[in-house]
Amino acid sequence: MGLTDLERKDIVNFRLEKAKSTFSEIKVLIENKFYRTAANRLYYACFYASMALLVKDGYETHTHKGVKVLLGLHYIKEGKMDKSFGKMYEKLFDMRQTGDYEDWVYITEDDLKPLLEPANQFIKTIENLIN
């Protein structure tokens, strides 16, 4: 069963707000030296925004890898989003994976700082594509 237009719009808006809200948590986490958690939240902020865009355009996936693939195929490869966003998303994906699931992985403030503004721009670009 597919979504109605209203349901689709509600999900898109919810996920986009969730992305922005999650992104706003990151500054506090970094200030308190919770770098691994900040990396997780940075990835998820971009993931939620990506999911909003995919739902808006009628794409469906239930996996993180699926989001990455669809984003690459339909937005980055087609030139709707800059290639640098694909590389950044891949880096966040890898950082989150290693930070969450591997032992002896340390994420530092220096690892995160260069990704903050590109992630913010990623979310804004997706918001523009949605609107």
Helices and strands as residue ranges (DSSP letters): H 5-31, H 35-56, H 64-71, I 72-76, H 83-101, H 109-130
